[in-house]
Amino acid sequence: MGGRTRIGGIAADERRKHRRDRNLPNAAVHAQKIRTGFNLPISHVPGPQAEMYWNGAHIEEIYPVSTVYDGLALNVTTCSYADRIGFGYAAGPEVVPDIDTLIPLTEQCLAELESAFAVTKRKRPRARRLP
């Protein structure tokens, strides 16, 4: 190949394809986007089971951060930390314009579940400082 690797050839092929795609009408470009078989991913990220510290400061909560991309309406991610769980929502404003209503609705549903299962809130142990 005369000093040229196949990977370099693939990159050049992709650049040519991209240049060609820029000249297509918008409808043709959008038709080429990959569509997933779902539009609502829900995932859980297990966090540490013990209380943690960062530079001597106690970490109170851990919240998940996620994103949405073309074809997704809403992304729901949870993240556990010690005896707690954090919820994160991400959505495109044109698809879910009232995403801010999901937080109080989630809190309401969790309170209903706690009531139905007679769950009592236990007092969190006081965080101890590291030496």
NORCOR-V343905 format. One record per backbone hydrogen bond with DSSP energy under -0.5 kcal/mol. NH is the residue of the N-H (numbers start at 0). CO is the residue of the C=O. Records with the same first field share a line. If there is no record, write none. Layout:
# NORCOR-V343905
NH: CO  CO
This chain:
# NORCOR-V343905
3: 0
4: 2
8: 4
9: 5
10: 6
11: 7
12: 8
13: 9
14: 10
15: 11
16: 12
17: 13
18: 14
19: 15
20: 16
21: 17
22: 18  19
23: 20
27: 24
28: 24
29: 25
30: 26
31: 27  28
32: 29
40: 73
42: 75
44: 77
45: 43
53: 56
56: 53
58: 51
59: 57
71: 68
72: 38
73: 38
74: 89
75: 40
76: 87
77: 42
78: 85
79: 44
80: 83
81: 47
83: 80
85: 78
87: 76
89: 74
91: 72
94: 91
95: 91
98: 95
100: 97
101: 98
103: 99
104: 100
105: 101
106: 102
107: 103
108: 104
109: 105
110: 106
111: 107
112: 108
113: 109
114: 110
115: 111
116: 112
117: 114
118: 113
